[in-house]
Amino acid sequence: MLAVNYSTIRSKLKDYCDKVTDDNETVIVTRKDEKNVVILSLEEYNSLMKAARNASYLAMIDRSMEQLSKGEGKVYELIEVPDKK
C-alpha cells in the first residue's frame, strides 16, 4: 500500500495507475484538510464488493438458522402442480 499526496499523484497519475493495475498496489491519496481517497484496481474493487455481498448473504442465513433453532420457523405445505403434457 502506498500513500501519496495529491500533488504527486496529479503529476504522475499514469505511473500510479500502472502500479495499481500492473502490480496490484493500493494507493492512498492524502489531501491537506480534505478526506483521503483510495485508488484500487477494478478487479480488486469487484472482489471487495463480492465479499461484502457474500458476507451479507451469510449473515442472513445465520439469522435464519438462529430463528429456526429457537422454533421461530413456519411450516408450509407444498402445493403439487400437475405436469403439463
Buried (B, 14 or more C-beta within 10 A) or exposed (E): EBEBEBEEBEEEEEEBBEBBBEEEBBBBBBEEEEEEEEBBBEEBEEEEEEEEEEEEEEEEEEEEEEEEEEEEEEEEEEEEEEEEE
